[in-house]
Structures are given as structure tokens and as C-alpha cells.
């Protein structure tokens, strides 16, 4: 008898892991969100709690304290972390454990892996990724941060902005130009550590959403960075960054769908309880159709995500599929956020219901990790247009 056709890429072991993640989030993280959002910060202790659960090390080999898992297992954690219901907290944890540590595991030397991965998996050291600059966002080829090699070290100068975990980071993977004349082969990645003279971590930037997450500007003034802190070969930085961006973009798409599903579920409960003119507002045809429209958009985005995820897991070219998934999920998320808020009426505008937070948090998804406009250019060119 043929194996049952699976609508999702996940197997039984992934669903068992999903329940573990869900229990942890709902018990240890979600109950504190209102406080963290009000403080516009969450404690470093949370990184250690997540580390104790092994969730920073999903994509880190076992010899460095990780579990040696794959993108499917990591995707489960991405999806369940949305139950924290704070984009800022989710972004901070995800940046460290799902983007920065895997990059070190993939491109780092043995010395770097021991120095960074072992404490990083435990949440004792927190990482950030330094790509975006005040003059270059989605167009990374035009960054201006430069590192000049002098003997056994580099002299780093420049700045980065909108850096997730920028204030609290113990180390940052900084994309810079080491040979400005070499085009795409002139970029390298340096591991810049907190406390290095000339490395300044700015105050948290004020944002529309992701209120509990720390986002900062970083500056580098003649920072001496040892050659031993170069991540990967000299000249490989741009290609390594672009390779990691596919996974980062898919993380954002997966998170958007699950956050939208949570908002939809909350709204469904509300419209079946809230009455107007003698009956639940969900029984009015206009509102019923709005709910159906949202359900269709969410499911379409989910399946497009899973299609891209399958290709990523199978190491197949997936730039088109990942870009499409992020574009579509971002647009869907804004539609769902607006519709859910409208259906909640005045209560949707109030912070206690959480819908307004989703409304604010979801807007970044069409910008971060590559704007929708840039991703459409990528897809168009790969289609031969």
C-alpha cells in the first residue's frame, strides 16, 4: 500500500518535538510578553532558558552541544515560537539560534566553533548579524564598511544599523569589504566581539513594532580584528551571506503564517461571541466571508512555504520559491492583521487583545531580510524576464 500522502513536510518525530516547544513557550515565555512589551526589552536570562531546552542548538552539530537537527526541526521551533506573540522576542531568539550560530557552524574554524558555539548553544553568549548599513539595506553589494588587512589583523571601519540583538550581542558577524576592487569577491565576514576597542553598540532604536526586541546601530572606529576572527575564507563573505538569506527569508515567511493563524483563531472566537443586532457578528454574511477570505490566504501561504521548505531541505535551488513565499506571506499577514483588527472593532485597537501588536509587528516582514520589491526583482530575473 502506498505511503500516505503528506500535506506537510513534517513527520511524527517533528510533531512530538512541536508539543515540547509549545508547552515550553506557553509556560515559560508567553505569560511574560505584556511586561516585556511594556519594558521594550526582555531579559538575557531568556536566552539561557531557551538554551537549556536545546532550542539554540537545533542546527548545531552535537560535538558543540547542539542536536545536529535539520531545517525541518528548526522550522517547527520557528512556528511554535510565534506563540510567544511578540515579534521582537521571536526575532531576537531566532537571530541568535537559527541564523548566527548555524553560520558559525557552517563556515567557522574549529577554534571559532569551540569559542562561540559551545556557550552560544547554552545562551551564555548572544550573537547578532551585521549586514544592513545606513546607506545599504537589501542592496548589500554597496555596503561601505571596510576592513584593511595589516599583518595578522584587520582594521575595521564603518557602521551597521537595524541590527537585531545589537545592544546585547556578545559578538557580531560583520559583513565588510576587504578588497573593494574585487566586486562580489571582495567581501569578508569578521567576528567582532563586545569590548573590542573602537566597537560601539548604540542604544535601542525606537520602532513601530517588535517593541520588546533590541535593535541598534553599531559603529566601528579602527577596530583591530585578528585574522583568527575571520569567518570563512577572505572574499567569501558576500556569497556566504546570500546563502544564509534564503533560510532567513523562509523563517520570516513561516513565522508570518503561524502568527496570522493565531490572530485568525482569536478573531474567530471573538466574532462567534460578540453580538450585534441580536446575533453573533460572525453570523453576518459580510463577516463570514471575511473569515473565509483570511482562511484561504493563510492556507495558500502555508502551502507555498512548505513547498519552498521541501526544496531547501532537499538542497535544491529554491531562491524563486523562497522569495515568492516571503512576498506572499508578507502581503497575507498585512491583510489578516487589518481584517482581524477591523472585526474586533474598538477592542482590536486596545493592547490587551494582542491584535494591535500583530498589526504592528507584521509590517516589518515586507522589509526585513530583503524588501518585497527586491525579491520580486530576484524572481523576475530568475524567470528570465
C-alpha positions as CSV (number, residue, x, y, z in Angstrom):
1,X,0.0,0.0,0.0
2,X,1.5,3.4,-0.9
3,X,2.6,5.7,1.9
4,X,0.0,8.2,2.9
5,X,0.4,11.5,1.1
6,X,1.5,14.2,3.4
7,X,0.3,17.8,3.1
8,X,3.0,19.0,5.4
9,X,6.7,18.1,5.3
10,X,6.7,17.1,9.0
11,X,6.8,13.6,10.4
12,X,5.8,12.1,13.7
13,X,9.1,13.0,15.4
14,X,8.6,16.6,14.4
15,X,5.1,16.7,15.9
16,X,6.4,15.3,19.2
17,X,9.0,18.0,19.2
18,X,6.3,20.5,18.4
19,X,4.4,19.7,21.5
20,X,7.5,20.1,23.6
21,X,8.2,23.5,22.1
22,X,4.6,24.5,22.6
23,X,4.5,23.6,26.3
24,X,7.7,25.5,26.9
25,X,6.6,28.6,25.1
26,X,3.1,28.7,26.8
27,X,4.5,28.1,30.2
28,X,7.8,30.0,30.3
29,X,7.6,32.8,27.7
30,X,4.1,33.8,26.6
31,X,2.9,34.7,30.1
32,X,5.5,37.5,30.4
33,X,5.0,39.2,27.0
34,X,2.9,42.1,28.2
35,X,5.6,43.0,30.7
36,X,8.4,42.7,28.1
37,X,6.4,44.8,25.6
38,X,5.8,47.5,28.2
39,X,9.5,47.5,29.1
40,X,10.5,47.4,25.4
41,X,13.0,44.7,26.3
42,X,13.3,41.1,27.6
43,X,16.0,39.7,29.9
44,X,19.1,37.9,28.7
45,X,18.0,35.1,31.1
46,X,15.5,34.1,28.4
47,X,18.4,33.1,26.1
48,X,19.7,30.8,28.8
49,X,16.2,29.3,29.4
50,X,15.9,28.6,25.7
51,X,19.4,27.2,25.7
52,X,18.5,24.8,28.5
53,X,15.8,23.4,26.2
54,X,18.3,22.8,23.5
55,X,16.5,25.2,21.1
56,X,19.5,27.3,20.2
57,X,21.4,24.3,19.0
58,X,19.0,22.6,16.6
59,X,21.2,23.4,13.6
60,X,24.5,23.0,15.5
61,X,26.4,19.7,15.5
62,X,26.3,17.5,18.6
63,X,30.1,17.8,19.3
64,X,29.5,21.5,20.1
65,X,26.5,21.0,22.3
66,X,23.8,21.1,19.6
67,X,21.4,18.4,18.4
68,X,22.5,18.2,14.8
69,X,19.0,18.7,13.6
70,X,17.8,19.8,10.2
71,X,15.7,22.6,8.7
72,X,12.5,20.7,9.4
73,X,13.2,20.5,13.1
74,X,14.3,24.2,13.1
75,X,11.1,25.1,11.2
76,X,9.0,23.5,14.0
77,X,10.7,25.8,16.5
78,X,10.1,28.8,14.2
79,X,6.4,28.0,14.0
80,X,5.9,27.4,17.7
81,X,7.9,30.4,18.8
82,X,5.2,32.6,17.3
83,X,3.1,31.6,20.3
84,X,5.2,33.9,22.3
85,X,3.2,36.6,20.5
86,X,6.0,39.1,20.4
87,X,7.8,39.7,17.2
88,X,10.7,41.3,19.0
89,X,11.3,38.4,21.3
90,X,10.9,35.9,18.5
91,X,13.3,37.8,16.3
92,X,16.0,38.1,19.0
93,X,15.9,34.4,19.8
94,X,15.7,33.4,16.2
95,X,18.6,35.6,15.1
96,X,20.9,34.1,17.6
97,X,20.0,30.4,17.4
98,X,18.6,29.9,13.9
99,X,20.8,32.3,11.9
100,X,24.0,33.3,13.6
101,X,25.0,30.0,15.3
102,X,24.3,27.9,12.2
103,X,26.5,30.3,10.2
104,X,29.4,29.8,12.6
105,X,28.8,26.0,12.5
106,X,28.9,26.1,8.7
107,X,31.7,28.4,8.0
108,X,33.8,28.6,11.2
109,X,37.1,27.1,12.1
110,X,37.5,24.6,14.8
111,X,38.7,27.2,17.2
112,X,35.8,29.5,16.4
113,X,33.3,26.8,16.9
114,X,34.6,25.9,20.3
115,X,34.8,29.5,21.3
116,X,31.3,30.6,20.1
117,X,29.1,27.6,19.6
118,X,29.5,25.9,23.0
119,X,28.5,28.9,25.1
120,X,26.1,30.1,22.3
121,X,24.1,27.0,22.4
122,X,23.7,27.4,26.2
123,X,22.6,31.0,25.7
124,X,25.6,32.3,27.6
125,X,26.9,34.2,24.6
126,X,24.5,36.1,22.4
127,X,25.1,36.7,18.7
128,X,24.0,39.2,16.1
129,X,24.4,39.6,12.3
130,X,25.7,42.9,10.9
131,X,24.6,43.3,7.3
132,X,22.4,46.4,6.8
133,X,24.0,49.8,6.8
134,X,22.5,53.4,6.8
135,X,23.2,53.6,3.1
136,X,22.7,49.9,2.1
137,X,19.9,47.5,3.0
138,X,18.6,45.0,0.5
139,X,21.5,46.1,-1.8
140,X,24.3,44.5,0.2
141,X,26.8,44.9,-2.6
142,X,27.0,48.7,-1.8
143,X,27.9,48.5,1.8
144,X,30.7,50.8,2.9
145,X,32.1,49.1,6.0
146,X,35.8,48.3,5.2
147,X,38.4,46.2,6.8
148,X,42.1,46.8,5.8
149,X,44.4,43.9,6.4
150,X,47.6,44.7,8.3
151,X,49.8,41.7,9.1
152,X,47.9,39.3,11.4
153,X,44.8,41.6,11.8
154,X,42.3,43.8,10.1
155,X,41.5,47.4,10.8
156,X,37.7,47.7,10.6
157,X,35.8,51.0,10.0
158,X,32.2,51.7,9.2
159,X,28.7,51.2,10.7
160,X,25.7,49.0,10.7
161,X,22.1,49.7,11.5
162,X,18.8,48.0,12.3
163,X,20.8,45.2,13.9
164,X,18.7,42.7,15.9
165,X,20.3,41.9,19.3
166,X,22.7,44.8,18.6
167,X,22.6,46.2,22.1
168,X,23.1,42.9,24.0
169,X,25.3,41.0,21.5
170,X,28.5,39.5,22.8
171,X,29.7,39.0,19.2
172,X,28.5,40.2,15.8
173,X,29.2,38.6,12.3
174,X,30.1,41.8,10.3
175,X,30.0,41.8,6.6
176,X,32.6,44.2,5.2
177,X,34.7,44.9,2.2
178,X,38.3,43.6,2.4
179,X,39.1,44.2,-1.2
180,X,36.8,46.9,-2.6
181,X,38.2,46.5,-6.2
182,X,37.3,42.8,-6.4
183,X,33.5,43.1,-6.8
184,X,31.5,40.3,-5.1
185,X,34.7,38.5,-4.3
186,X,35.9,41.4,-2.2
187,X,33.7,40.8,0.8
188,X,34.6,39.0,4.0
189,X,32.9,38.3,7.4
190,X,34.6,39.3,10.6
191,X,33.6,38.2,14.1
192,X,33.6,41.4,16.2
193,X,33.4,40.9,19.9
194,X,31.9,43.1,22.6
195,X,34.6,45.2,24.3
196,X,37.0,45.4,21.3
197,X,38.3,49.0,21.4
198,X,36.5,51.1,18.8
199,X,33.5,48.9,18.7
200,X,30.4,50.8,19.9
201,X,26.9,49.4,20.4
202,X,24.2,52.1,20.3
203,X,21.1,52.5,22.4
204,X,17.9,50.6,21.3
205,X,16.2,52.2,18.3
206,X,12.6,53.2,18.6
207,X,10.4,51.1,16.3
208,X,6.8,50.7,15.1
209,X,6.7,47.0,16.1
210,X,9.0,44.4,17.6
211,X,8.8,46.6,20.8
212,X,10.4,44.0,23.1
213,X,13.3,43.3,20.8
214,X,16.6,45.3,20.9
215,X,17.5,46.8,17.6
216,X,20.6,49.0,17.4
217,X,23.2,50.9,15.4
218,X,26.8,49.7,15.5
219,X,29.9,51.7,14.7
220,X,33.4,50.5,14.1
221,X,36.3,53.0,14.5
222,X,39.7,51.5,13.8
223,X,38.7,48.2,15.4
224,X,41.6,45.7,15.5
225,X,40.1,42.3,14.5
226,X,42.5,39.3,14.5
227,X,42.7,37.2,11.3
228,X,41.6,34.3,13.5
229,X,38.2,36.2,13.8
230,X,37.5,36.0,10.1
231,X,34.6,33.7,9.4
232,X,35.3,31.7,6.2
233,X,37.8,32.4,3.6
234,X,38.7,36.0,2.6
235,X,36.4,37.0,-0.2
236,X,33.7,34.6,0.6
237,X,31.6,36.9,2.7
238,X,29.0,38.1,0.2
239,X,28.3,34.5,-1.1
240,X,28.0,33.1,2.4
241,X,25.6,35.9,3.4
242,X,23.4,35.4,0.4
243,X,23.3,31.6,1.0
244,X,22.1,32.2,4.6
245,X,19.5,34.8,3.4
246,X,17.3,32.1,1.8
247,X,16.9,30.4,5.2
248,X,16.4,33.8,7.0
249,X,13.7,34.8,4.5
250,X,11.9,31.4,4.9
251,X,12.0,31.9,8.7
252,X,10.1,35.2,8.3
253,X,7.6,33.6,5.9
254,X,6.9,30.6,8.3
255,X,6.6,32.9,11.2
256,X,4.2,35.2,9.4
257,X,1.8,32.4,8.5
258,X,1.7,31.0,12.1
259,X,1.2,34.4,13.6
260,X,-1.6,35.1,11.2
261,X,-3.2,31.7,12.1
262,X,-3.1,32.7,15.8
263,X,-4.7,36.1,15.0
264,X,-7.4,34.3,12.9
265,X,-8.2,31.8,15.7
266,X,-8.5,34.6,18.2
267,X,-10.8,36.5,15.9
268,X,-12.9,33.5,15.1
269,X,-13.6,33.1,18.8
270,X,-14.4,36.8,19.1
271,X,-16.8,37.0,16.2
272,X,-18.8,34.0,17.5
273,X,-19.1,35.6,20.9
274,X,-19.6,39.3,20.2
275,X,-23.2,40.1,19.4
276,X,-24.7,43.0,17.4
277,X,-28.4,43.4,16.5
278,X,-29.3,40.2,18.4
279,X,-26.8,37.7,16.9
280,X,-23.1,36.9,16.8
281,X,-21.3,39.2,14.3
282,X,-19.7,36.1,12.8
283,X,-23.1,35.1,11.5
284,X,-23.4,38.1,9.3
285,X,-22.6,37.2,5.7
286,X,-20.1,40.1,5.2
287,X,-18.1,39.0,8.3
288,X,-18.4,35.3,7.4
289,X,-16.9,36.0,4.0
290,X,-14.0,38.0,5.6
291,X,-13.2,35.0,7.7
292,X,-13.2,32.7,4.7
293,X,-11.0,35.1,2.7
294,X,-8.5,35.1,5.5
295,X,-8.5,31.3,5.9
296,X,-7.8,30.9,2.2
297,X,-4.9,33.3,2.2
298,X,-3.4,31.7,5.3
299,X,-3.6,28.2,3.8
300,X,-2.2,29.3,0.4
301,X,0.7,31.0,2.1
302,X,1.3,27.9,4.3
303,X,1.5,25.5,1.4
304,X,3.8,27.9,-0.6
305,X,6.1,28.0,2.5
306,X,6.1,24.2,2.8
307,X,6.9,23.9,-0.9
308,X,9.9,26.2,-0.5
309,X,10.9,24.3,2.7
310,X,10.9,21.0,0.9
311,X,13.2,22.3,-1.7
312,X,15.5,23.8,0.9
313,X,15.7,20.6,2.9
314,X,16.5,18.6,-0.3
315,X,19.3,21.1,-1.2
316,X,17.5,22.1,-4.4
317,X,17.7,25.6,-5.9
318,X,14.9,27.5,-4.1
319,X,15.6,31.2,-4.5
320,X,12.4,31.6,-6.5
321,X,10.2,29.6,-4.2
322,X,11.6,31.2,-1.0
323,X,11.3,34.7,-2.4
324,X,7.7,34.0,-3.5
325,X,6.8,32.5,-0.1
326,X,8.1,35.6,1.7
327,X,6.4,38.1,-0.6
328,X,3.1,36.3,-0.5
329,X,3.2,35.7,3.3
330,X,4.1,39.3,4.0
331,X,1.1,40.5,1.9
332,X,-1.2,37.9,3.5
333,X,0.0,38.9,7.0
334,X,-0.9,42.6,6.5
335,X,-4.3,41.6,5.1
336,X,-5.1,39.3,8.0
337,X,-3.9,41.8,10.6
338,X,-6.0,44.6,9.1
339,X,-9.1,42.4,8.8
340,X,-8.8,40.9,12.3
341,X,-8.4,44.3,13.8
342,X,-11.4,45.6,12.0
343,X,-13.6,42.6,13.1
344,X,-12.6,43.3,16.7
345,X,-13.7,46.9,16.3
346,X,-12.6,49.1,19.1
347,X,-11.2,46.2,21.1
348,X,-8.8,45.4,18.3
349,X,-7.2,48.8,18.8
350,X,-6.6,48.0,22.5
351,X,-3.4,46.4,23.6
352,X,-4.9,43.8,25.9
353,X,-6.3,41.8,22.9
354,X,-2.9,41.5,21.2
355,X,-4.3,42.1,17.7
356,X,-2.8,45.6,17.5
357,X,0.6,44.1,18.4
358,X,0.3,41.6,15.5
359,X,-0.8,44.6,13.3
360,X,2.4,46.5,14.2
361,X,4.8,43.5,14.2
362,X,3.8,42.0,10.9
363,X,4.6,45.2,8.9
364,X,8.4,44.5,9.0
365,X,8.1,41.3,7.1
366,X,7.8,43.0,3.8
367,X,11.0,44.9,4.6
368,X,13.4,42.8,6.7
369,X,15.6,40.2,5.0
370,X,15.1,41.8,1.6
371,X,12.1,44.0,0.7
372,X,9.3,42.6,-1.4
373,X,10.3,44.8,-4.2
374,X,13.8,43.5,-4.3
375,X,12.6,39.9,-4.0
376,X,10.3,40.4,-7.0
377,X,13.3,41.6,-9.0
378,X,15.1,38.4,-8.0
379,X,12.2,36.2,-9.0
380,X,11.7,38.1,-12.3
381,X,15.4,37.8,-13.3
382,X,15.5,34.1,-12.4
383,X,12.4,33.7,-14.6
384,X,14.3,35.2,-17.5
385,X,12.4,38.5,-17.5
